[in-house]
């Protein structure tokens, strides 16, 4: 294989031949052109053309090691006798009017998997805007060709992007891939997705989510055959907040009295250990303080037992046992006798079906919460984004390993 043929193969120059190459201060310059017998009209593909001159295009190609490569491309203007047009010759390896080869841009886009756009652009010798546009076009093509027909188990959650801006993210819990991202956190953010999934024949069985009323109503109306599964973490978090709210109210009440300062101090000290299921068996001073506080305040002791019972109930996978445990826990919550636990009891009563649905599907929003952490990392590294459409595509890029 000759030197010119080897250069054509290394630089992926298809449909042209290398005439000569020279090395200078700016790097390697390679002269290429299409053989005369292969010149055809780019509009109709006819070879019945008459050449009307040519111009030289200077195109940047992918480097060979540390050596920059520039292509000197001879582009001919022609008159097509078949369609009557006068087009300029086009090439497969470079886009019209582009100053870089398609392969160089593709290499820069691949580098974005392991480095920032700025770093990848500097490595490829391209401008930031050129590489950003190439990455955006590739991600748009991936999103446009997404297959939703196999969706069965989903997770839905919102993500805070910037001040006052939220995005709704939908994750396939079987493949752990993002399948939908839309601005806002309401029913409109999900309507287009469920319509497209139904058009492609998807049979969605269950959707895991937090206790957002907007998402629950959206799934019930847009995908009525799907079961809503409420995430256990958010339910336990709400119960923890109710117990901590009761502790703080007792702390404030003790502060307005001339009572035991040590007891009030213990109420503040047991803030974290109170939220542990085995907190009353904790050894050391904190365990002693918690047992003293629970003995002094019966309502707090009832709330502590209700929270421990609730944590056990939401982890059961047998439906009959879970129903009995949940109903017993609900009675304990209502029997605490505090306003915050009364509100918690009303919330749990409304969420009963969603909580018990976990026994059948055993899905949570945990994988999506992990994705959200990665999204936040991307947003922090970018120091803010002006184009929210690109942010949406950036979330999809995590499916393909882009950082």
Order of alpha helices (4+ residues) and beta strands (2+ residues): alpha-beta-beta-beta-beta-alpha-alpha-alpha-beta-beta-beta-alpha-beta-alpha-beta-alpha-alpha-alpha-alpha-alpha-alpha-alpha-alpha-alpha-alpha
